[in-house]
Structures are given as structure tokens and as C-alpha cells.
Amino acid sequence: MSSSQPTAVPSRARRWIELLLLLAALGVRAAMVIEWPGALVEDPDGYRALARNVVEHGTLGRGDVASAYRPPLYPLTLVPCVLVEEYARPAIAVLHVLLGTATVWIVFRLGWACGLGYWAVLAGLLVACDPILLGQSTQVMTETPAALLTALALWLLVRTVQSPTAGRAAALGAVLGLAGLTRPELLLWALAAAPMLLIVLEPWAVRAKVLGAATAAMLVVIAPWAARNQAHFGRPLVTTTHGGYTMLLANNPSFYEHLRTAGWGSVWDAQQLGPAWGGKAHHAGPADEWAADRRAYNAAWNAIAQQPRTFAWACLVRTGRLWAVSPHRGDERLRWAVAGWYVVEYILVLLGIWAICRSRRDPGGLWLWGILLVVCMTGVHAVYWSDMRMRAPLTPVLALAAVAAPAWLRPNRLASKRNEKRDLDEFIDL
């Protein structure tokens, strides 16, 4: 094997590189949650309140009233953190730091195994220092666990394609189910990946084994949430009752009027949606919550039907906001710094896409799964409410694509398929 290939790096040296990367990620994420003013103090989406309600009342909701307004996995993960009130904030900080560091580790391992060599370190650093993930690590919100689960699902998708066993497929299905219970739109990615697995795997016996194991594991993970909602709402809901509000938030006469008349860069106030909604949901019970979700969906579809051209323009606007390089509000210097980061990263991603197309190599289907993820997330947030923080689960894919050009355009940097499989066996064996 040529000494210029990434597989020639001694295992001991690689492990030291890996350790230094993890220490750097740990330091960056810990510094962020410690030094950022007001980190993890507020609870904008009520996840900590849900976790505390589980501790105090044994119910995911308000008091003894069950709710499906938020996905269940993140608040349930917070339950051990809020058992003692005075330690809740540092406990959540530790949780977020560990989840963020694990995301960096998985991205590095995946990048190395797919032939990126030393450049996998840069991919890990891009994830460790990503402005969206750094900012969201200071918030009690789902972006931190969602990014981890996305990276882990990518890892397992690649691993399943390279070595299609029932055990790995079951792990993949379980992780995709957990991702859907954290961010429901990721269920669409899981559905899109299923037919692609049928295409890339062969023979039919392997296809049946992988799809069967993955589907069964995913159903086992999601079934308790669906059964619980069947009991409380009379419907086996696998998502949430929050979808109607976010759909209406993105498609209503007030917002459409804002798009037609407001100046460039102006921000629409959700309170203009009216007192019937107000941006928060406080329902008397499951039946009322479900009915409110249906009313919101109906109102949104009515707005779309009445103004289809404005809806089409709004889809473009929401897509632009999802992929924006800087937030609408905040400190001006910070906004410029964030914009500079993403402009550079986007340029690297475009170069990476060019390198991927030129090389015509897709180890384990990594780029196939990444494209599916990008398309699914962009499609969902073109219709539902969108802002740049919602692309947090895409960060692992973007980081890996950003380093593809320097890693793959140098002579002899890409290992053969045989060496790629050996890398996978050595570095991401489960």
C-alpha cells in the first residue's frame, strides 16, 4: 500500500490524533456553555418543563394532562438532569457537551473510514466549532441531540451498505426511530432511505434481511409513542400536534402580506398571527390539542389555496432562511463573524461537490444518504416555518463535503474499494 494513502497511517498515531480532536471538541463545547451569558437558563420550547412534569406528575404534558405538542425523546433525556432543581442547569450542560463531542467523534470516524484521511480531522473541527451547533448547545432545544443522531444514522447507513447484517440494520432502524422522536421531519429521511437501500443492496435475500430488520427495530422504537398517543388522542400519532402551528406560522395571510410589503431583512412578528394562537399552545386536554392542530392545518391550507403564487414565493423565502449565512438579529459583529464562517464553508462544500462528482466515488453511499437528508430537510422547511438553526442536523454532511475536495483531488488519496471496506471494519466496527 502506498504510504500516501490514509490507510497507511499507524493505528497508534491515528488514535492520538483522534484523542486530541476529542479533547479540542470537549474544550470548545464546555467553554461555550460555561462562558456564554445566560446559557441554558431559558426554556423557549418548554422541554425542561416537560421533563420536570414527568418527574413531578409522571406525565409528558402539563400536570396530569398528556400532551404530544413536542417530540418525546429530548424531554425524556432531560429527566435525570432535572431531578434536583439546583443541579439541572449544570447537568444539562454536561449532557450537551458530551452529545456534541460524540457528534465530532462520529464525523471523524466516518470521514476517515470513507477515505478522507487527515482531512477527517478538519471535518470534526468544523462540527465542533459550527456556529449553529455552538449556539444551540447553550439552549434547551433539540438541535444538539438531533445532530448526533443524524451523524450516527449516516455512520450506520454506510456500515450497513458495506457489511449488510441484520444486527447493523436493526441498529440503523433504532437510531432512525430515535431521530424521528427527536425531530419528526427526520422520519421523512428514513422513509426516503428505504427504497434507496433496495437499490444499492443485492441480492434480494440481503435486501429483505436488511429492510426487515431495520423496519422492525424502527417500529419497536416508535411504537410506545404511537401507542401512548392512541390511548390519549385516539390516534396512533408518530409525530406531534405541533405541526399544524408551524405550518400555519409559515402560511397565513399576515405573513404573506409581510412578504409582499415589508422591506428586505425585516422580521415578521408571530404575534400578528392573532390571539387565538399567540405562539404558545395551552390546551385543556388531548382532544382540544388535537382539534387545535387540525384547525391550524386547515387554516394554513386555506391560505395556500387562496394565494398559491405567494405560497410559492414563501417557499423560496423559507428555503433561503434555512440556508442563510447569518441570523436576522443579534450583535452585529457576531452576525458578520457567523456569515464569514458559513460563506467559507459553503465555498468549500461547493468545491467538495465538484470533487465528489469528478471522482465518481461514493464509499458506502455516504453522499447518497447525505443528499437525501439535505433534500428531505429542505423540502420540509420550504413548507413549514424555517430558520437557519433548523439545519443543525445537516452539519455532519456539510462538514464532510467541505473537506472532500482537498482530500480527494490529491493523487492516490482515495483508497481502493477493498481498502475502504477494511477501514470500515477497523474503525467503525460495532
N, C-alpha and C positions, 0 to 999 in steps of 0.2 A: 504494500500500500504506500502511496506517495506520502512523504512527510508533510506536504502542504494540505492534506485533507484533514478535516476536523476530527475524523475518527482516529487519527494518529496521536492526538493529544493524550498523554498518560492519564490514566484514571485518577491518580493522586493529585496531579496538577488541576484537573478539571474539578475535583471536589474542593480544592482550596478556592478556586475561582467562584464556585457555587456558594461556598460559605461566606466569602467576602461580599458577594452580591446580596445575600440574605441579611447580613449584618447592616449593610447600607440601607436596604429597604426598611428594615426594622427601625433604624435610627431616624430615617426621614419621616416615616409614618408616626412614630412615637413623638417626635418633635412637633409635628403638626397638631396632634390632639392635645399636647401639653401647652404649647405656646399660643395657639390661635385663640383670640379673645372670644369668650362665650362658647367654646367648643362643647358640644353635647349637652348644652343647658336646655335649649328649647326642644319642643316635641311637635314640629309642624304638622305631621301627618297622624299623630296620635298613636304611634306604635308602642311607645313606652307606657302610655296609659292603658293600652290593651294588655300589655304584659302584666302590669300591676293589677288589672282587673282579674286576670287569670289567677294570680296569687291570692287575691282577697275574696273573690267570688267563685273561682273555678270555672269561669265562663269567658270565652273570647268575645267580648262585646262591652256593654255598659250595664254594670250591676249584674242582675240575673238575666238580662235580655241579651240573647245571642245576636251577633252581627256578622255579616260577610262583606262588610264595606271595604275591608283591607285584606290582602292575602295573608295567610296564617303563619308561614314559616318564620319570618323575621320576628314578629312579636313573641312567638313561642321560644325562639332562640334567646330573646332578651329576658325570659322569665328568671333564669338563675341570676342574672345581673341585677334585678330589681328586688330580690328577696329582702335585702336590707337597704332601706332608703338612702342612708348616708353614703353607702358604697356603690350606689347604682351608676353614677357618672364614671368613676374610675374603672369599674367593671366593664362598662360598655366600651370605654376607651381601649382597654386591653383586648376585648373581643375584636374591635375594628382593626387594631394594629396587627393582630395575629391573622385575621382574614386577608388583610391587604398584603402581608408578607407571603402568605401561602399563594396568593394570586401571582406574585412576582416569581416565586419558585416554579410554579407550574408552567408559566410562559417561558422561562429559561429552559426548562427540561424539554418542552415541546419544540422550541426553536432549535436547540442543539440536536435533538433526535431527527429533525427534518432537514438537516444539512446546513444550518446557518452558522455553525461553528462558533468562533469567539463572538460573532455579532449577536448571538443569542443573549449575551450579557447586556448589550445595548437595548435589546428588546425588553429585558427585565427592568432596566433602569427607566425606560420610557413609561412603563406601567407604574413603577414605584413613585415617579415624580409627576405623573399625569395630573394637571391642574384640576380636572373634574373629580377624579378619584381622591385627590388630596382634600379638596373642599368638602366632598361628601363624607369623607371619613370623620369630619367634625360635626356631622348631622346625624340625628337618629332616623335614618332613612335606609332604603333597600339597596342603594347603588353599590355599597361595599360587598355585601354577600352576593349580589347578582353578578358582579364582575368575576368573583371567584368561581361561581357555579358555571358561568359561561366558559371560562378557561378550562375548567375540569371537564366539561362536556366536550370541548374541542379535543382535549387530550384523549378522552375515551373514544371519540369518533375515529380519530386517527389510529388508535390502538386496535379498535375493533376491525377496521378495514385491513390492517396489516396482519393481524392474528385473530381471525373471527372465531372466538369461542363463546359458548353460552354464558360463561361467567362474566366475561368482559362485556358482552351485550347486556346482561342483566344490570351490571354496574352503570352502563350508559343510560339505560332506561330509568333507573332510580335517580340518577343525577338530573336528567331532563325533567323528571317529575318534580324534584325539589326546586329546580329553576322555575318551573311554572307556578309553584306555590309561593315563590318569592316575587316574580314579575310575570303575571299571567300572559303577556304577549310572547314570552319565550315558548309557550306551548305551540304557537304557530310554527316556530323554528323546528320543534320536534316533529310536527306533522309534515313539514316540508322535507325533513331529512329522511323520513321513512322510505318514500319511493326512490330517493337517490341511493340509499343502501341497496335496494333491489337491483339497481342498475350496475353499481360498482362491484358488487359481490357475485361470486359464482362458485359452484353450480347451485341449482335450486335447493338442494339439501342444506347448503350453508345459508342461503337466503332465508329459508324457513326457520332454521335454528336461531339465527341472529334476530330476525324480526320478532319471532315468537318470544324469545327470552327478554328482549328489550321492552316489548309491549306489555308483557306480564308484569315485569318489575315496575314499569311506569304506572300501571293501573293499581298495583299494590300501594304505591306511594300516594297516589291521588285519591284512592277510594275512601279513606277515612274522612277527608274533607268533603267529598261528594255525598257520603252517607250522612254526615252531620248536617249538611245543608238540606238534604232530603227530609230529615227529621224536623228541621226548624222552618224551612221555606216551602216544603212540599215539592221541591225540585232538586235534582242531583247536580247542583251548580259546581263546576270545577274552577271557575274564575272568581269574580267578586261582584258585588252590587254597586261598585264604584264606576263601572264602565259607562253607564248612562250619563253620569255627571261629567266625566271627562270628554265624552262625545259632545254633549251639549255645550260645554265650555268652549269647545273648538268650533262649534257650528250653531250660531244663534244670530238673530237679527242685529243685536248690538255689536257683536264682534265683526260681523260682515260690514256694518256701517263704518266701523272704525277702520277697516282695511280700505274702504273706498275714500274716506275723507281725511284721515289722520296723516300727519307728516311722517317722513321716514325716521325710523328709530323710536317713535313714540310707543308707549306701553299701554295696552288696554287693561282697564281695571275690572277684575272679575266680579266685583260688587255690582257692576252695571247689569249683570245677569238678572238681578232682581231679588227682592226679599224672600221669594219662595225658595230660592236656592242658597244664596249667600256664601257659597264656598265651603260650607261645612254641612255634614249630614247628622241630624239628631232625630232619630225615628222612634216612634212609640213601641215598635216591635218588628219582628221579621216580616210580617205581611205588609206593613207600612213601608219598610225599607225596600222590599221587592217592588211594590207598586211605584215608589218614587223612582226607582231605577228604570222601570218601563216607561213612566211619564217622560223622563229625561231623554230616553232614546227616541220616543215618538216625537218630542219637540225638536230634537236635532234633525231627524229625518224630514220633518215638515219644512224646516229652514232650508235644508239642502234641496228639496223638491221645488221650493218657491224661488230659489236663487241658484240654479246649477252653475252658472258662469262664475259667480262669486265663490262658490264652493271649490271650483277648480283652481281659482286663484289662491284661495285659502290653503289648499293642499300644497301648492308651491311654497307659500309663505311658511307653513309649518315644517316642510322639509328643510327649508333654509334655516329655520331656527334650530332644528335638530342638529344640523351640521355647522352651526355658527362657530366662529373662532373666538368670540368673546361674549360675556354676559351683557345684557342690556343695562344693568345697574351695577353700582359699586364704585370703589375707589378708582379714579381714572388711571393712575399709574399701574395698578393691579390689572385693570382691564387690558391695557396695552401689553403688559407682560404676557398675559394669557393668550392674547391674539398673536403675539410673536411666536409663542410656543407652537400653537396649532398651525400657523402658516407654514412654519418649517416642517412640522410633522406631515402636513398634507402634501407638501412638495416631495418629501421622502416616500410617502405612500404611493404617489403617482409614479415615481421612479421605480418603486418596488413592483407595481402592477405591470409596468413595461418590462421589467426584468423577468417576472413570472411568465408573461406571455412569450417572451423571447426564448426562455429556457424550456418551455413546454413541459415542465416537471411539476407534479403535484403529489409529493410524498404523503401517502395515507389519505389523500383527498383533503388536506388541510385547507387549501384555498377554495375548494368547492364548498366546504362547510362554512367557511368564513363569508363567502359571497351570499350563501343562503341566509346567514344570520343578518348581514347588512341589509339585504333586500326585505326580509321579513320585518325587521325593526323599523326601517324607513317607511315601508308600506303602512304599518300600523299607525305610526306617528304622523303620517301625512293626513290621516283622517281624524285621529284623536288629538287631544291637546299635546303640545310638544314644546320642549326647550332643550338646550344643549346638555343638561345633566342627564337626560333620559338616554343618551347614547353611551352611558358608562359601561354597559355590558359589551359594547363593541371594542373597548380599549385593547383587550388582548389581541384581537385580529389586526387592528390598526398598527399596534406596536410591532408585530411580526412582519407585516407587509412593509413597514417603514425601513426595515433592515435587510429586506430581500435583495435590493439592488446591489449594495456593496458586498453582500455575502455570495451572491450567485453569479456576478459578472466577472469575477476574477477567474483565471484559468485553473481548472482542476479543483474548484472549490466544492462542486457538487459531487457527493459520493454516488456510487452506483446504487441501483435498487437493492442489490444484495447487502451493501454496507448500510443503507438506510434501515433495512429490516433489522440488522444486527444492532444498530444504535437503539432502535426502539426496544428490542429485547433487553438491552443492557441498562438503558437509562429510564424507561418508563414502564418497566415490568410491574404488574400489580400483584 
